[in-house]
């Protein structure tokens, strides 16, 4: 999982740049999707954006770095699950929405966090969220790095 600094930066960025998105943080969640939707104040008819942090690594980037001093780099991945109500022909709507969300992240510097790359929307089975019914989803992957000093 990503550091709290990264989690706060990304959550604040989404709330500022994508204020119309219903955000649900899926990281370390074990409850049912219906319960998460209800806890977020949404109904089963509302589209939402699932946020999932998948940390990568933290490595020293200067020779003198130790456990207490030096410059380090955190790298990781953020999954943006763009969720829509399942209906006939949702493909164009979900891809349009995913492309818009992706464009907000492309090439961004969010404080000390640098978005290194974003993926095109992915919709294949096993790539994004799987639902028993009622929803469909696309995934946009955001790879980041962030340098910090101890």
N, C-alpha and C positions, 0 to 999 in steps of 0.2 A: 504494500500500500504506500502511496505517496506521503510525504511529510505534511504536517499540519499547515505549514507555510504555503505549500503548493495547493493543498485542498482549499484554503481560504482564498488564495489569489484566483483560482479558476472559478470557484463558486461566485465570488464577487463580480468577476468578469461576465459570467453568464447572466447574472441578475441585472447588470448594467447594460450590456450589449444586446441581450435577448430577453427583454422584460416581459414579452408575451408568452414565453415558454413556461410551462408548469414543470418545475424541476423536482426530481426525486433522486436522492443519493442512494444508489444501490450497493455501495461498498459495505461489506460485512453485514448485509441484511439477510436474515433467515426467515422472515415472516412471508406470508403469502402475498402475491402481487395485489390482490383485492384489498388486503389490510393496509399495505403501503399507500395505495391510491386513496383510500379512505382517510388515513392519517394525514395525507397531504391536502385534504379538503377537496378532493376531486371526485367526480363520478365516473362510472364506467364508460361514459360517452365522451370524456375529455381526452384529447391527445396530450402526451407528456414527453419530457426529455429525461431519460435515465442516465445518471452520471455514475461512472465506475472508475475508480483509481486503481491502477495496476503498477505498483512501483517497480523500478528496475534495479538500479544500483547507485551507490554513493562511493565515489572514488576521489583520492587526493589528486589535485592538479598542480601542486607545487612540491618540490623535492623536500622541503623542510616540514611538510605537514605531519602532524602527530595526532594523538587522540584529543589534544586540547588546543592546538593552534594550527593555523594554516588555511589554505583555500581548498575547498571540496566542491565536487560537482554531483548533483543528484540528477539522474536520468530516469525517465519512466514513460508510461503510456496512460492515456486517459481515453476511456471508451465513452462515446456519446451515443446512446441508444435512442433513436428517434422513433417514437411509438405513436401509431395511429389506430383508429378504430378499424377493424377488419370489415371491408365492404367490397362490392364489385368495383374493380378498376381503381384501387387506391395507389397503384404504382407511381403514377405521375405526381400525385400530391405529395407522397412521402419523399420521393427523390428530389422534388423542387424544394421542399422544406429542408432536407438534409444538405443539399447544395448551399442553401442560404446560411445554415448554421456553420457549415464547413468554411464558407467565405469569411465569416467573422473571426475565425482562428488563424487562417492562412497568413504566415509571415509576421505574426504578432509578437511583440515583446510586452509581457504583462508583468510589470515591475522587473524583478531580476530573472523571471522565467522567460525562456525563449522557446517559441513553438518551432521545432525543427522541420516537421512535416505533418501533413494531414492526408488521410486516405480518401479516395472517392467513396461514396456510399456503397456499403456492402449489404446484400440482402439474403445471401445463401444460408441454407439450413446449417446449423452448427456454428455460424459466424456471429449471429446476433441473438437476441433473446428469443426463446421459444415459449409460446403460449398455448394453453389448452384450447383457447378459442376467444374470440372477441377482439383481439388486437393483431397487428402486424408491425414489424419493426425493420429499421435499417440501422446500420452501424457506421459511424465515422470515428476513425482512430486518430488521436492527436499524440504525437511523440514530442516530448519536451526535454529540456535540460535547464538546470538552474545552478549557478555558482553562488557559494556563500563562504564566509569567513568564520572561523572559530575564534 
